[in-house]
Amino acid sequence: MSPDCPSIKAESAYDQAVLYAAEGKKAEAVSWLTNAAADGMAISDDLRADPALKPLHGDPAFEALLAGANAAGTPKEKPGS
């Protein structure tokens, strides 16, 4: 388990977000990313570099999630780093 995903629950939530993003279900994907953050996963602009989340680029909820994490000083790491 990577240090920026301290729980299996967070990793599972991230995986769900990736699946929903691939299906074009942006609201659901962002909701699962929010769950992952609540379970301890670091949320940062580095998620923008994750090709699996590319479908979320430009989505207002995704951008707000990243902006909120940056304002809160969340560590700049991404899952699997």
C-alpha positions in Angstrom: 0.0 0.0 0.0 1.4 3.4 -0.9 2.0 6.0 1.8 -0.5 8.5 0.2 -3.3 5.9 0.3 -3.2 4.9 4.0 -6.2 2.6 3.8 -7.7 -0.1 1.6 -11.0 1.9 1.8 -9.3 4.9 0.3 -7.7 2.9 -2.5 -11.1 1.2 -3.2 -12.8 4.6 -3.4 -10.1 5.9 -5.8 -10.6 2.8 -8.0 -14.3 3.5 -8.1 -13.6 7.0 -9.2 -11.4 5.8 -12.0 -14.2 3.4 -13.2 -16.8 6.1 -13.2 -14.5 8.6 -14.9 -13.9 6.0 -17.7 -17.7 5.7 -18.1 -18.1 9.5 -18.3 -19.9 9.7 -15.0 -18.1 12.7 -13.7 -20.3 13.5 -10.7 -20.0 9.9 -9.4 -16.2 9.9 -10.1 -15.7 13.2 -8.1 -17.9 11.9 -5.3 -15.7 8.8 -5.0 -12.5 10.9 -5.1 -14.0 13.0 -2.3 -14.6 9.7 -0.4 -11.0 8.7 -1.0 -9.8 12.0 0.4 -12.0 11.5 3.5 -10.5 8.1 4.0 -6.9 9.5 3.9 -5.8 9.7 0.3 -3.8 12.8 -0.7 -5.7 14.9 -3.2 -3.6 17.4 -5.3 -3.0 18.8 -8.7 -0.9 15.7 -9.4 -4.2 13.9 -10.0 -4.4 16.0 -13.1 -1.4 14.0 -14.4 -3.2 10.7 -13.9 -4.4 9.6 -17.4 -7.3 7.6 -15.8 -8.8 10.8 -14.6 -8.3 12.8 -17.8 -12.1 12.6 -18.5 -12.6 14.8 -15.4 -10.3 17.6 -16.6 -12.3 20.9 -16.8 -15.2 19.5 -14.8 -16.1 22.2 -12.2 -16.5 19.7 -9.3 -13.1 18.1 -10.1 -11.4 21.5 -10.4 -13.0 22.6 -7.1 -11.8 19.4 -5.4 -8.3 20.1 -6.5 -8.5 23.8 -5.6 -9.8 22.9 -2.2 -7.0 20.4 -1.5 -4.4 22.9 -2.6 -5.8 25.6 -0.4 -5.8 23.2 2.5 -2.2 22.3 1.9 -2.7 18.7 1.1 0.6 16.9 0.2 1.4 17.0 -3.5 1.3 13.3 -4.1 -0.8 11.0 -6.2 -1.9 7.4 -5.8 0.8 4.9 -6.7 3.7 7.3 -6.4 
